[in-house]
Amino acid sequence: TWSGEELCLSYATEALRLPAEARQQHLVKWGFRCSCESCSLTGNDRARSDECRMRLLQDMTILKLCDPPDMLDSEESRRYAAAVQEAQEKHRREPMEGASAALKVCALLDMELHGHPPTQSRACARAYEFAAKAGNEELALEIAREAHKWACVADPDSQMTSVLGARARGAGDADS
């Protein structure tokens, strides 16, 4: 591409869940500065976006959809790890809380990133796992259908898409 042309590919999925300044620092290694709509926000709009992305990062870390951030100092990192571990333990004890948290990630992805199919499908798949573990078959089936829809957009030929398709049909796994 030529300088000044729009880049229309996901060059750094991990950067999508970072606040604006951290995204820019992350992108420096590719030799450019992003000027998309989100990265160009200022004032209260930027603060709202940064807050939303920090919630998204924490919730995705709790749900094991991404690695913990490396942008924290050691004391912040210890507190963050403790909060993540506490939330994960709560989800193990109360799987519907985990399903709710995963669906919240889906809503944050819609609100802040206008979707992002690969992450949406993984978040829905995690919500499915929690709902199934809680024994809520009706909700699990509904979520499996949503996960499959996003997976078909993200990567229609993947094994995950096949597994989610089987779950969406109520088959439990791809071999059924």
C-alpha positions as CSV (number, residue, x, y, z in Angstrom):
1,T,0.0,0.0,0.0
2,W,1.0,3.6,-0.4
3,S,1.4,6.1,2.4
4,G,-1.9,7.5,3.5
5,E,-4.0,4.6,2.1
6,E,-6.5,2.8,4.4
7,L,-5.3,-0.5,5.7
8,C,-8.2,-3.0,5.7
9,L,-6.9,-6.0,7.6
10,S,-6.5,-7.0,11.2
11,Y,-2.8,-6.5,11.7
12,A,-2.9,-6.8,15.5
13,T,-5.9,-8.5,17.0
14,E,-4.3,-8.3,20.5
15,A,-4.1,-4.5,20.1
16,L,-7.9,-4.2,19.6
17,R,-8.6,-4.7,23.3
18,L,-6.0,-2.1,24.5
19,P,-6.6,1.5,25.3
20,A,-5.7,4.0,22.6
21,E,-2.2,4.9,23.8
22,A,-1.2,1.3,24.5
23,R,-2.6,0.4,21.0
24,Q,-0.3,3.0,19.4
25,Q,2.7,1.8,21.3
26,H,1.9,-1.7,20.3
27,L,1.7,-0.7,16.6
28,V,5.0,1.1,16.5
29,K,6.7,-2.2,15.9
30,W,5.0,-2.3,12.5
31,G,6.2,1.1,11.7
32,F,3.0,3.1,11.6
33,R,0.5,5.0,13.7
34,C,-3.2,4.1,13.3
35,S,-5.7,6.9,12.6
36,C,-8.9,4.9,12.5
37,E,-12.1,6.3,14.0
38,S,-11.4,4.6,17.5
39,C,-7.7,5.7,17.6
40,S,-8.7,9.3,16.6
41,L,-11.1,9.8,19.5
42,T,-10.4,12.6,21.9
43,G,-11.5,13.9,25.3
44,N,-14.5,12.1,27.0
45,D,-15.1,9.9,23.9
46,R,-11.6,8.5,24.1
47,A,-11.8,8.1,27.9
48,R,-15.1,6.1,27.5
49,S,-13.5,4.0,24.7
50,D,-10.4,3.3,26.8
51,E,-12.5,2.3,29.8
52,C,-14.6,0.0,27.7
53,R,-11.5,-1.7,26.2
54,M,-9.9,-2.1,29.7
55,R,-13.1,-3.9,30.8
56,L,-13.0,-6.0,27.7
57,L,-9.3,-6.9,28.3
58,Q,-10.0,-7.8,32.0
59,D,-13.1,-9.8,31.1
60,M,-11.4,-11.6,28.2
61,T,-8.5,-12.5,30.5
62,I,-10.9,-13.9,33.2
63,L,-12.6,-16.0,30.5
64,K,-9.2,-17.2,29.2
65,L,-9.9,-15.6,25.8
66,C,-6.6,-13.7,25.9
67,D,-3.4,-13.5,27.9
68,P,-3.1,-11.0,30.8
69,P,-1.8,-7.6,29.7
70,D,2.0,-6.9,30.1
71,M,1.5,-3.2,30.4
72,L,1.0,-3.3,34.2
73,D,3.7,-2.6,36.8
74,S,4.5,-5.5,39.2
75,E,2.1,-4.3,42.0
76,E,-0.7,-3.7,39.5
77,S,0.0,-7.0,37.9
78,R,-0.3,-8.9,41.3
79,R,-3.6,-7.2,42.0
80,Y,-4.9,-7.9,38.5
81,A,-3.9,-11.5,38.7
82,A,-5.6,-11.9,42.1
83,A,-8.8,-10.3,40.7
84,V,-8.7,-12.6,37.6
85,Q,-8.2,-15.7,39.7
86,E,-11.0,-14.8,42.1
87,A,-13.4,-14.2,39.2
88,Q,-12.3,-17.5,37.5
89,E,-13.0,-19.4,40.7
90,K,-16.5,-17.8,41.0
91,H,-17.2,-19.0,37.4
92,R,-16.1,-22.5,38.3
93,R,-18.5,-22.5,41.3
94,E,-21.3,-20.7,39.5
95,P,-21.1,-21.5,35.7
96,M,-24.1,-19.2,34.9
97,E,-22.0,-16.3,36.1
98,G,-19.4,-17.4,33.6
99,A,-22.0,-17.5,30.9
100,S,-23.2,-14.1,31.8
101,A,-19.6,-12.7,31.8
102,A,-18.9,-14.2,28.3
103,L,-22.2,-12.7,27.0
104,K,-21.1,-9.4,28.5
105,V,-17.8,-9.7,26.5
106,C,-20.0,-10.2,23.3
107,A,-21.9,-7.0,24.1
108,L,-18.7,-5.1,24.7
109,L,-17.3,-6.4,21.4
110,D,-20.4,-5.2,19.6
111,M,-20.3,-1.8,21.3
112,E,-16.6,-1.0,21.0
113,L,-15.4,-3.1,18.0
114,H,-18.6,-3.4,16.0
115,G,-18.3,-7.2,16.3
116,H,-14.9,-8.7,15.5
117,P,-16.1,-12.2,14.4
118,P,-13.1,-14.3,15.5
119,T,-13.4,-13.0,19.1
120,Q,-17.2,-13.1,19.1
121,S,-17.2,-16.7,18.1
122,R,-14.7,-17.6,20.9
123,A,-16.6,-15.6,23.5
124,C,-19.9,-17.2,22.5
125,A,-18.2,-20.7,22.6
126,R,-17.1,-19.9,26.2
127,A,-20.6,-18.8,27.1
128,Y,-21.9,-22.1,25.6
129,E,-19.4,-24.1,27.8
130,F,-20.6,-22.4,30.9
131,A,-24.3,-22.7,30.1
132,A,-23.9,-26.4,29.3
133,K,-21.9,-26.9,32.5
134,A,-24.8,-25.3,34.4
135,G,-27.2,-27.6,32.8
136,N,-29.1,-24.9,31.0
137,E,-29.5,-26.8,27.7
138,E,-31.9,-24.3,26.1
139,L,-29.5,-21.3,26.7
140,A,-26.5,-23.4,25.7
141,L,-28.2,-24.3,22.3
142,E,-29.1,-20.7,21.7
143,I,-25.5,-19.6,22.4
144,A,-24.1,-22.4,20.3
145,R,-26.1,-21.1,17.4
146,E,-24.7,-17.6,17.9
147,A,-21.2,-18.9,18.2
148,H,-21.6,-20.9,15.0
149,K,-22.9,-17.8,13.2
150,W,-19.8,-15.8,14.2
151,A,-17.5,-18.7,13.4
152,C,-18.9,-19.0,9.9
153,V,-18.0,-15.3,9.3
154,A,-14.6,-15.6,11.0
155,D,-13.4,-18.8,9.4
156,P,-16.0,-21.0,7.7
157,D,-13.7,-23.9,7.1
158,S,-12.2,-24.3,10.5
159,Q,-12.6,-27.3,12.8
160,M,-14.0,-24.9,15.5
161,T,-16.8,-23.9,13.0
162,S,-17.6,-27.6,12.4
163,V,-17.7,-28.3,16.2
164,L,-19.9,-25.3,16.8
165,G,-22.2,-26.3,14.0
166,A,-22.7,-29.7,15.6
167,R,-23.4,-28.1,18.9
168,A,-25.8,-25.6,17.3
169,R,-27.7,-28.5,15.9
170,G,-27.8,-30.0,19.4
171,A,-25.4,-32.8,18.6
172,G,-22.8,-32.1,21.3
173,D,-19.7,-32.6,19.2
174,A,-18.6,-32.8,15.6
175,D,-18.6,-36.6,15.5
176,S,-22.2,-37.0,16.5
